[in-house]
Amino acid sequence: MSWLTNYVKPKLQKVLNPKETPDNLWHKCKSCGQMIFQKEFVANQYVCAHCDHHDRVPPTDRFDNLFDNGSYDLIDLPSVTQDPLKFRDTQRYSERLKNARKKTGDEDAIKVAVGKIGGEDVVVAVQNFFFMGGSMGMAVGEGIIAGARHALKIGAPYVMMTASGGARMQEGILSLMQMPRTTVAIQMLRDAGLPYIVVLTDPTTGGVSASYAMLGDIQIAEPGCMIGFAGKRVIEQTIREKLPERFQTAEYLQEHGMVDAVVHRHELGEKLGTMIRLLMGGRHKQKAAE
């Protein structure tokens, strides 16, 4: 009996009930609808090989693809008060934070790292849209300021990669206060003569686009990404006019002087390295000589 239950039965179950296909084996492109192997999609830096659509990227993958040899060190970010307003809508804010942390493995919607791009020391901050839509709360504000302070400390450029739906409503006025706070931090970089470069990714909207996302010495955007303050539908209802088809896209903003360059993700590291070398003007060589 044991031979039948321990050997024959498992073999029959394996043949008659094969394992189901894992949910994350395939990725469906949001633009063209093409099915792509997830591994190939990630290896191609989350860019569709068929239509070149640039999808959203988690911070860790950003760092791996951006820094030289994928080598970098994460900067410890200050902790902030959790749920300061004891906010609740359909769910407690504390529960939303808990769920977002479990889903992403991150403490909040920003990560900051230091490493080399094109051989140059640089501090890079990346917003995580997968964490509550990359919304800007106190933790994000503190993270951006911590990155600016570290850039000042080591005398390096600061690169900000934005991806956000705007301010985090669950923190009310405390989230809106991050707009002037981050603006002051960026001004400190300017006073020190250090470059502040912004890379706008999909989407960059709301209070983020109204503050640190639009203050770069150089404004770069990824192809096709959405950039704006209010939504297109809201604007059309307000002004009672039909907006252009490509309105609020990276290419539209470049044509109208709001973005300096639209750079493909595969070329971003090389372009940033060149820009940083030009902006720093060989200062690292002077430091080495000193």
Beta strands, then each sheet from edge to edge (+ up, - down):
strand 1: 26-28
strand 2: 35-37
strand 3: 72-74
strand 4: 110-117
strand 5: 120-127
strand 6: 158-164
strand 7: 196-204
strand 8: 218-221
strand 9: 261-262
sheet 1: 1+ 2-
sheet 2: 3+ 4- 5+ 6+ 7+ 8+ 9+
end
